[in-house]
């Protein structure tokens, strides 16, 4: 899925598209398998006015509309230890 398709889906779900949201989407769609903190640091490198809470909220919205799937690393690690 491209950034433009994600933006369209966000609009369909009633989200306003701000410069910060577009930047976060671009970073997420351009990087496979990033952690939330990695995404935050990549966004911060491009625009240091974007807060961590903004990044986490956007990740949650993208997860809620089915664009991304977040993996719980604690759960995966505990399964591998058994």
ZADO-1210 file (C-alpha; in nm, 4 decimals, padded with zeros to 6 digits):
<atoms>
<atom x="00.0000" y="00.0000" z="00.0000" code="UNK" pos="1"/>
<atom x="00.1365" y="00.3435" z="-00.0889" code="UNK" pos="2"/>
<atom x="00.1380" y="00.6528" z="00.1303" code="UNK" pos="3"/>
<atom x="-00.1268" y="00.8071" z="-00.0948" code="UNK" pos="4"/>
<atom x="-00.3562" y="00.5077" z="-00.0467" code="UNK" pos="5"/>
<atom x="-00.3107" y="00.5293" z="00.3295" code="UNK" pos="6"/>
<atom x="-00.3898" y="00.9024" z="00.3224" code="UNK" pos="7"/>
<atom x="-00.7052" y="00.8286" z="00.1206" code="UNK" pos="8"/>
<atom x="-00.8113" y="00.5644" z="00.3737" code="UNK" pos="9"/>
<atom x="-00.7499" y="00.8075" z="00.6604" code="UNK" pos="10"/>
<atom x="-00.9666" y="01.0685" z="00.4846" code="UNK" pos="11"/>
<atom x="-01.2410" y="00.8081" z="00.4336" code="UNK" pos="12"/>
<atom x="-01.2324" y="00.7435" z="00.8073" code="UNK" pos="13"/>
<atom x="-01.2745" y="01.1119" z="00.8895" code="UNK" pos="14"/>
<atom x="-00.9145" y="01.1965" z="00.9774" code="UNK" pos="15"/>
<atom x="-00.7784" y="01.5373" z="00.8994" code="UNK" pos="16"/>
<atom x="-00.4517" y="01.5137" z="00.7098" code="UNK" pos="17"/>
<atom x="-00.1928" y="01.7401" z="00.8661" code="UNK" pos="18"/>
<atom x="00.1706" y="01.7863" z="00.7668" code="UNK" pos="19"/>
<atom x="00.2753" y="01.5854" z="01.0726" code="UNK" pos="20"/>
<atom x="00.0382" y="01.2976" z="00.9980" code="UNK" pos="21"/>
<atom x="00.1534" y="01.2822" z="00.6365" code="UNK" pos="22"/>
<atom x="00.5163" y="01.2722" z="00.7506" code="UNK" pos="23"/>
<atom x="00.4437" y="00.9884" z="00.9933" code="UNK" pos="24"/>
<atom x="00.2626" y="00.7909" z="00.7226" code="UNK" pos="25"/>
<atom x="00.5530" y="00.8462" z="00.4816" code="UNK" pos="26"/>
<atom x="00.8045" y="00.7207" z="00.7394" code="UNK" pos="27"/>
<atom x="00.5953" y="00.4156" z="00.8280" code="UNK" pos="28"/>
<atom x="00.5240" y="00.3195" z="00.4687" code="UNK" pos="29"/>
<atom x="00.8881" y="00.3683" z="00.3698" code="UNK" pos="30"/>
<atom x="01.0319" y="00.1432" z="00.6416" code="UNK" pos="31"/>
<atom x="00.9429" y="-00.2205" z="00.6965" code="UNK" pos="32"/>
<atom x="00.9340" y="-00.3716" z="01.0429" code="UNK" pos="33"/>
<atom x="01.0162" y="-00.0627" z="01.2485" code="UNK" pos="34"/>
<atom x="00.9455" y="-00.0339" z="01.6176" code="UNK" pos="35"/>
<atom x="00.7362" y="00.2555" z="01.7454" code="UNK" pos="36"/>
<atom x="01.0481" y="00.4224" z="01.8856" code="UNK" pos="37"/>
<atom x="01.2344" y="00.3782" z="01.5557" code="UNK" pos="38"/>
<atom x="00.9453" y="00.5426" z="01.3748" code="UNK" pos="39"/>
<atom x="00.9480" y="00.8273" z="01.6255" code="UNK" pos="40"/>
<atom x="01.3223" y="00.8871" z="01.5843" code="UNK" pos="41"/>
<atom x="01.2949" y="00.8813" z="01.2034" code="UNK" pos="42"/>
<atom x="01.0096" y="01.1320" z="01.2168" code="UNK" pos="43"/>
<atom x="01.2033" y="01.3507" z="01.4632" code="UNK" pos="44"/>
<atom x="01.5024" y="01.3564" z="01.2265" code="UNK" pos="45"/>
<atom x="01.2775" y="01.5121" z="00.9623" code="UNK" pos="46"/>
<atom x="01.0672" y="01.7377" z="01.1867" code="UNK" pos="47"/>
<atom x="01.1581" y="01.7826" z="01.5514" code="UNK" pos="48"/>
<atom x="00.8252" y="01.9474" z="01.6303" code="UNK" pos="49"/>
<atom x="00.6437" y="01.6116" z="01.6143" code="UNK" pos="50"/>
<atom x="00.5958" y="01.4649" z="01.9607" code="UNK" pos="51"/>
<atom x="00.6152" y="01.1028" z="02.0633" code="UNK" pos="52"/>
<atom x="00.2468" y="01.1022" z="02.1608" code="UNK" pos="53"/>
<atom x="00.1534" y="01.2183" z="01.8096" code="UNK" pos="54"/>
<atom x="00.3492" y="00.9320" z="01.6550" code="UNK" pos="55"/>
<atom x="00.1971" y="00.6738" z="01.8905" code="UNK" pos="56"/>
<atom x="-00.1566" y="00.8054" z="01.8300" code="UNK" pos="57"/>
<atom x="-00.1048" y="00.7877" z="01.4536" code="UNK" pos="58"/>
<atom x="00.0264" y="00.4332" z="01.4797" code="UNK" pos="59"/>
<atom x="-00.2870" y="00.3434" z="01.6781" code="UNK" pos="60"/>
<atom x="-00.5133" y="00.5040" z="01.4151" code="UNK" pos="61"/>
<atom x="-00.3366" y="00.3173" z="01.1343" code="UNK" pos="62"/>
<atom x="-00.3725" y="-00.0034" z="01.3305" code="UNK" pos="63"/>
<atom x="-00.7425" y="00.0636" z="01.3968" code="UNK" pos="64"/>
<atom x="-00.8188" y="00.1141" z="01.0253" code="UNK" pos="65"/>
<atom x="-00.6239" y="-00.1984" z="00.9284" code="UNK" pos="66"/>
<atom x="-00.3296" y="-00.0377" z="00.7517" code="UNK" pos="67"/>
<atom x="-00.0636" y="-00.1804" z="00.9846" code="UNK" pos="68"/>
<atom x="-00.0370" y="-00.4605" z="01.2379" code="UNK" pos="69"/>
<atom x="00.1601" y="-00.4069" z="01.5536" code="UNK" pos="70"/>
<atom x="00.3412" y="-00.7073" z="01.6970" code="UNK" pos="71"/>
<atom x="00.3694" y="-00.7465" z="02.0728" code="UNK" pos="72"/>
<atom x="00.7383" y="-00.8296" z="02.1192" code="UNK" pos="73"/>
<atom x="00.6918" y="-00.9348" z="02.4823" code="UNK" pos="74"/>
<atom x="00.4413" y="-01.1979" z="02.3772" code="UNK" pos="75"/>
<atom x="00.6704" y="-01.3253" z="02.1001" code="UNK" pos="76"/>
<atom x="00.9706" y="-01.3412" z="02.3320" code="UNK" pos="77"/>
<atom x="00.7808" y="-01.5348" z="02.5980" code="UNK" pos="78"/>
<atom x="00.6627" y="-01.7867" z="02.3376" code="UNK" pos="79"/>
<atom x="01.0210" y="-01.8437" z="02.2225" code="UNK" pos="80"/>
<atom x="01.1413" y="-01.9091" z="02.5786" code="UNK" pos="81"/>
<atom x="00.9075" y="-02.1973" z="02.6486" code="UNK" pos="82"/>
</atoms>
